[in-house]
Amino acid sequence: MLLKDLYSHEIIEKEFNTEKLYRMLLDNDFFEVKRQEVILKKGECVELEKGGIDYVYYISEGVAAINIEDQVIDFRGPADFFGLVDSTSVQGAKFHLNPLNEITMSRFEKNEVMAKIMSLQDGYLYHYTCMLDRYRMYENRIIVNDATDEKRTLLELREIGSKFGKDEVQKDKVVVPGFFTRKLIANYLGISRTKLSDILLKLRHEGLVTVDSKRQILVCLK
């Protein structure tokens, strides 16, 4: 593989993605990293730091909200890491992971994860890929925040449905799973539940969203 190809964005994201990083952490042929399986039920929160130890979590199954105190700032699902490039706190307010359904994760000590990553010649690219993914997410949120509440709601619902509703994709629509409650979505958007209800009603009248018999939101992609 040519050097210029190795360090192209496309190759980096393909060869140093989160799933390959996880498999590398499980490979105990060199530099063994301790792993603990963690299964949490809905609402059983976990913090990144405990007893003076910083942890990294890898989600195998389930979806969780990432909170700073009561404010939802992000969502993570299968093949996502939590804690690898996340801060443990902001101005004393701690980050925590709040499962939206039953979630299965692998927990590692962060110092061991970073040591193993840096022991590889190109290991830093795993960390770079995770940082780039988080940066893009926050950059998109900043851009979306300049839009109207209606436009922002539509764009964020499309994003949530595209990432977490993949098993329920319909033609030209994505489904926002039911565990993304109206209260949760309003918190994430930074608006009241009443405001969200008004926006959803308007979007329904415009034919941009519908609600199924399970009260799940279906969002048009076009």
Sequence and secondary structure as in RCSB ss.txt:
>XXXX:A:sequence
MLLKDLYSHEIIEKEFNTEKLYRMLLDNDFFEVKRQEVILKKGECVELEKGGIDYVYYISEGVAAINIEDQVIDF
RGPADFFGLVDSTSVQGAKFHLNPLNEITMSRFEKNEVMAKIMSLQDGYLYHYTCMLDRYRMYENRIIVNDATDE
KRTLLELREIGSKFGKDEVQKDKVVVPGFFTRKLIANYLGISRTKLSDILLKLRHEGLVTVDSKRQILVCLK
>XXXX:A:secstr
  HHHHTSHHHHHHHT HHHHHHHHH TTSS    EEEEE TT  EESEETTEEEEEEEEE  EEEEETTEEEEE
E TT EESSSS SEETTEEEEEEESS EEEEEEEHHHHHHHHHHSTTTHHHHHHHHHHHHHHHHHHHHHTTS HH
HHHHHHHHHHHHHH GGG BTTEEEE TTS HHHHHHHHTS HHHHHHHHHHHHHTTSEEE TT  EEEE  
